[in-house]
């Protein structure tokens, strides 16, 4: 038995002429709000409200950024406005100026000899201690 696999599932169906259902709702919603504002408010105030409403309605219907509908950009913007933000501060390292040791520090450093171990020498000492521990455990 053969089944038909749906094709083009990411493309919305055109329901009202050249418009999808969402586009049609955006246009009718913008037109409805504009009509109510024009009938209820004085002309000057109505025009100030109608212009942004119609602009938003047309942008939601037709405008695409990077081949994505404008509603996704608007949603991301609103989330950015109301979502908590994380500010990360990276402390930059300041170069320390070379300071001359005081006479007391010189005297202390001359008295106390601290041997410096290179990484290779340190690994050798560590390995020898591990080997000695293993020999003691065997006996």
N, C-alpha and C positions, 0 to 999 in steps of 0.2 A: 504494500500500500504506500502510495506516495503522498507526502504532505507538502504543502506550499510554505516556504519559509518567507516571512515578511521581509521586504526590502525597504531601504530608506526609512528606517524607524526614527532617525533623528530629525526628520523634516516634518513640520507640522502641516496638517491638512488645511487647505484653503476652504473655508466654510461660507464666508460672505464675500463673494466676488473674488477680488485679488487679496483679501485679508484673511488672516487666521482669526480664530476666536479671540485670542488675547489682543491682537491689534484692533479688532472691532470694538472690544470693550474699552480700550484706551481712548479710541476716537469718540465713541458715544459718551463716555464719562466726561471727557474734556468739553464736548459740545453741550452736554447737559448742565454742567457746572457754569459754563459761560452763559448759557441761556438764563439760568436762574439768577445769576449775578446781574445780568443786563436788565431783567424785569424788576428785581427787588431794589437794587441800589441806584443812586443817581448816576448819570452817564459818566461823569469824570471818574468817580471811584470805581465804577463797574469796569471801565477800560483798564484801570490800573490793576485790577484783579484778573481780567480776562486775558491780558497779554501773557503773564507767566503761566496761567493754566493751559492756554492753547499751546504755548511753547513746550511745556512739559509733555502734554498729550502727543504732540507731533514727534518729539524726541523719543518717547516710549514706543511709538508706533513704527517709526522709520529709521532712526539713527542707530548705527552699529559701530562699535569700536573694536578693532581686531576681530572682526567677524562675530562678535558677541552682541546680543541685544543690550540696549541702554539700561534696562532694568537691572542687569547684573552689576553694572558700574555704580548705579544709584544705590543698590543694596550694599555694596562694599563700602561706599562713602559713608552711609548712615552707620554701619557697623564700626567703622573707624572713628567716627565722631563720639559714639557712646560707649565704646569698649575701652577697658582700662589699657593704659599704655605702659610698657616696660622700658625704662630708661637705664641704659647700661653705661657706667663710667669706667673707662679704662685708664688706670693711672699710668702716666708715662714715667719712665725712669729718668731721673735727673743725674747728670754727671757730677760726681763729687769732685770738688777742687782738691788738688793735692795739698795736704797740710803738713807742715813741719812738726815732727813730734817734739813734745816738751822735754826738757832735760830729765824729768822724773820718768817719763815713758821710755826714754833711751836707756836709763839706768835699769829699769825693770826688764826691758827686752834683752839687755846684755847679760843679766843674771840668769834669767830663765831661758834655757835653750830648749826650744820645741822643734823636734825633728819634723821635717816635711816629708810626707809620703806621696810618691807618685801613684797614679791609678794602677799601673802594672805591679809595683811593689806591694801595694795594698792587697791586690788579688792574690799574689804569691803567699803573703802571710796568712790570708784567710784560708787558702787552700791547704796550707801546711797545718793549720789548726784543725781543719775538718779531718784531715788524714790522721792526725794524732788522736782525735776523738774516736775515730773508727777503730784504730788499733787498740785503744784502751777498752772499748766495748767487746772486742773479740777475746781479750784475755780474761 
